[in-house]
């Protein structure tokens, strides 16, 4: 029975996979340690928390390591077989050189699909699990600091908490100070129970026998209003207060978010038309002339969100396909530079990609988020440039 793939193609694919796995392992280890170090520095995580976060950082690094790994792989494999005159021998046997690059093109296409699945399904799940692990670590740090120092200061929110002691999640004799309306509010209680809301990323202090002093000004006099009883106070955890990033959403979730933004925009525009009609009927022309009426803040925020989501949506497809386009350029380039070392061929090929492709893509991405360009085509400009260069290289190889 004739095999599905010719022996020569299986040989090339085997070489590609062997080198690819080795290089990917090295690249991933290096980038993961950089990512872990960054997370540990920003969040103040300890060794135990770092080990818990580590499995969820690996998928986030793969979309960045896959294209470079694949480019280095084809530089190694095709540079070696061309340098050993195997390409020349194959051409003498009547085998088309483009056919020899087929396994690399197939591997690039498969990895492009794999990269898209990573960004669509795996990375959002990994980001959610990583955030949950970090929040749990922040909870431990929060309670440990109160248990050890009996004091916690959260400068971004102007919050200061002091306690006599900590028993589990119960704070004994807590004093809670925070800024409200430019005044320092002080809350004293016999005890408080700490609750953490993971969804909203806030800490909630349920205070028992609380006495809250609110500085106020009435009739140009400073007075203090005292409120007693059970009180609950919440404040954000030190997680930079970030909203969910577009990269943490799946493609289906992005579609859903875009539909919600569009529906909300239509609703706001219809409401503005009704208000305009009412204002014209009542002769309230000053309200119509107000710039705030014509440009609603919620409309502006919704439009900015729509631009970010659309850019993320189209950039995922474009950046995932970069694996295929990099191979399309790297394979013929490595064959043409067969007399050089594979690392030289890789640097010759990867240098322009780093200096041209990624700056171009990032610049177009920024303009798309601002609404200057349409991301449906802007995100593919970088791949188009690589494709044109690849066509030139393939043509030269065919004539070689």
N, C-alpha and C positions, 0 to 999 in steps of 0.2 A: 504494500500500500504506500502510495506516494505521500510524504510528509506534507503537512499544511504549509510550513515555512521551509525554504531551501536551507541547506546546511550553512552556507555563507552568512545568510541573514541571522540564523540562530547563533552563529559564532560572534557576530558583531553585537547582537542584543545581549548575549552573555557578558561580553566585555563591558558594555555600557552599564548593565545592572551591577556588576561587581564593583566598578569604580564609583558608580553613583551612590551605592549604599555606604561605602567607606567615606566618601567626601561628605555626604549628608550627615553622617554621624559626627564627624569632626566639626562641621559648621554649626550643627544644632547645639552641640555641647558648649561651644564658645558663645554663641548668641544667647543661649539659655542662662548661662552664668552671668552675662551682662544684664539680662532682663531681671534675674533674681536679685542681683546686687542693687539695681535701680529701685525695685519694689521695696527691698529691705531698708534702703536709705530713706525713701520717701515716707514709708509707713512706720518706721521704727520697729520692724519685726525682728523677733529672736530666731535662733537656729531652728527651733521646733516649728514655728510658724512658716519659716522659709521652706522647710521640707514638705509641709502640707500644701503650700502654694505651687511648688515646683511642677507637679504633673499637669497643672492647668496652664502653665506658661509655655510649655513645649508646643502645643498646637498654634498658639499665637505667633510663634517665631517662624513656623514652617513656610507661610506665604512669602516671607522675605528671603529665606534660605534656599527654597526650591529653585527659583530661576538661576541664581548664581551657581548653585551646585550642578545643575544640568549643563550650564555653559562650560564650567570647568571639566565636566565629565566628557563632553564631546570634544573638547580641546585635547584632552589626554588620549582618548581612544583613537579619534581620527588622525590626530597628529602622529601617533605612534605607527598606525597601520600605513599611513602615507609615507612616513619616514623609512619604514621597512620595505618600501616598494610593493606592498600588497595591493594598493590601488592600481598601480601600473600593471601588475600581473592580472588583476581582475579585468581590466580594460583590454588587455591582450587576449584574454579568453572570451571576449565578446560581451562582457557584463557591463551594463550601463552604470556609470559612476553615480547617477542619481538614485539608482536602485539600491546602491550600497548605503546611501544616507536614509533610506526608508525606515530602518529600525529606530534611528534617532528621531525622525519626524513622528513616528508612531508613539514613542515614549514621551515626546513633548506634548502630543495631543492628550494622551492619557493623564499626564501630570497636570495639564491645564484643567481638565475636568475635576481631578482630585483636589486641586487648589480651590476651585469654585465651591466644591462641597465643603471643604474646610471652612471657608469664610462664611458660607451660608448656614451650616448646621453645627459644626464642631466648635468653632471659635466663640459664637454667642453663648453656647452652653458652658465652655471653659471660662469665659469672662464672668458669667454669673456665678459659677462655683468658686472662682478665685475671689470675687468680691465678697461672697458669703464667708469664705475662710478669713479674709482680711478683716471683715467686720467682727467676726468672733475673736480674732486676735486683738482688735482694738478694745473690745469689751474686757478682755483679760488685762490689757495694759491699763485701762481706765481704773479697774478695781484694784489692781496691784499697786498702782501709784498712790491711790487713796489709802490703801492698807499700810503702805510703807512710809509715805511722807505726810499722811493726814491732810494733804492739800493737793488741789488740782487747779491749774490755771489754763484757761482756754482763751488766749489773747485775741484770735480773730473775732470772737463774739463778745469779748469783754466779760467773760464768765469766770467766777472764782468760787470754788467749793472747798470748804474745810470741814473735817469730821473729827470726832473723838476717837472712833474706831470703826472697823468694818467687820460685819459678821455675814459671810456669804455675800448676798446682794443687799443686805440691810445696812444702812448708814446710821450710826448712832450719833445723836446730837449734831446733825448737819447744819451748816450755815451756807446759804446759797445767795451769791451776789451776782447781779447782771445789770446791764445797761438797758434802760427803757425810756425812750423819748428824751434822751440826753441826761437822764437822772440815774443814779445808782440805787437800785432796788435791793433790799436786804430781806431775806426770808430765813427765819430761824424755826427749827422744828425739833421735836423729841427724837424722831427717827424718820427715815425715808427708805422706801423700797425702789431700787433701780430696775427699770424695764427697758429693753432695747427693741426698737422697731426696725427690723431688717429692711422692710420694703421702703420705708421713708428715710432710713438711715439717721435716726434720731435716738437720743437717750431721754427717757422720761423719769422724772423723780416724783414719786407719789409720797408726799410729805404728810406726816401725822402730827396733830397738835401744832400746826404751823402758824406763825405770826409774820405777816408780810408788811413791811413799811414802805409806802409809796410816797416819795417826795413830790409835792404838787405846789403850784403857785396859783393863788386866788387873791384878787384885789391887791396885786403887787406884794403879797406876803407869802413867805415859804411856810408850808404846813406839811405834816406827815399823816397820811391816812393809813390806819392799821387794819388789816384784814386777818381774821382768825379762822381756824377750822382745817378741814382736809383740803389740801391743795396739790395740784399736779402741774409740774413745770417741765417743759421739754426744750431740748437744744440739739443742734446737729452734731453728729459725731465728726471727729477730725478726719474726714475723707474728702476734703476739698469741695464738698457740697456739690459734686458733679451730678448733672442729669444723665440719663442713659445716653450713651454715645451711639451714633448710627452704626458703628462697626460691631456693636453688641446685639444688633438686631438681625434676624434672618431676612431673606429676600421677601418671603410672604408677609412678614411683620412690617417690612418697609412699605410694601404695597398697601397694607391695611392703614398704616400711618398716613400715607399720601392721600388715601381716600378720605380719611377723617379730616385732614387739613383742607382738602378741597370742599368737603361738605360744610365745614366751619366757615370757610371763606364765603361760600354762597349765602350762608345764613347771615353773616355780618353785612354783606353787601345788600341783601334784601332789607335788613333792619335799617341800614343807612338810607335806603331809598324811601322807606316809610317815614323816617324821621325828617328827611328832606322835604317830603310832601307836607308833613305837619307844620314844619317851620315856615314854609312858603305860605301855607294857609293862614297861619297866625301872624305873618309878617315879621318873623324873627330872622331878619337877614344877617344880623351880626353873628348868629350861631353858624350859619352856612359859610360865612366868610372866614370863620376860625380855622386855621390850618390843622388843628387837632381833629376837627370834624371830618375833614377830607382824607386825612391819613391816620386812621385808627391805629393805636399802638399794637393792638392784638392782630390786626391785619398785617402789619409790618413783621411782627414776630412769626406769624404763621407762614408768611412768604419766605422768610429767612430759613425756617425749618424745612419748607418744601424744597428749597434749593440745596440744602445740605443732604437731605434724603435722596434726591434725584442724583446728586453727584456720587454719593456712596453706592447707589444702585448700579449705575453704569460703570463706575470705576472697578467694581468687583469683577465684572465680566472682562473688562479690558486688561486689568492687572493679572487675572488668572490666565488669560491667553498669552501673556508675556512669556510663559514657559515655552510654548510652541514657537513663537517668533524668535526667541533667543537661540533655540536650536536651529531654526531655519537659517540664521546668520552664522552661528558658530561652527556648524559642521563643514560647510564649504570653505570657510576661512581657515580652519585648522588644516584642511587638505592642502590649500594653497601655501600655507606656511610650514609645510612638512619638514623643511630643513632646520627650522628653529625648534627650541625646546617647547614642550607643551605649555609651560608656565608663561613663556614669552608670548605664545599665541593667545593664551587666555587674557593676558594683560593688554595686548594690542586690541583685542575684541571688547573686553570688559571696560577698558578705560573710556572709550567714547560713550559706552552705555551709561556709565556713572556720570560722565561729564555732560552728556547731552540728553539721554533718554529720561533719566529720573528727574533732573531739574525741569525738563520740558513738561513731564507729566505732573509734577507737583505745582508748577506754575499754572498749567491749565486747570488743575483741580481747584486751586485757589480762586481763579477767575470764575469757574463754574459755580462755586459756593457763593460768590458775590452776585451771581446772576448775569455777569457780562457775557458768558458763553453758554451754549447749550451742551450739557454734559453727554448727551446721546451721541454726539460726534467728537466733542473735544477730548474725551477720554481715550479715543482710539487714534489720535494723531501720533502719539509716541510709537504705537505698534505699526502704524503706516510707514513711519520713517524707517523703522527696523526692517520692515518688509521690502521696501525699495532697495535698501542696502543689501539685503539677502538675495534679491533677484540679480543684482549686479554680481555678487560673489558666485552664485550658482551658474550664471552664464559664463563666467571666467573659468570655473571648474570644468564645465562641459567642453570648453575649448582647450583645456589643459592637456 
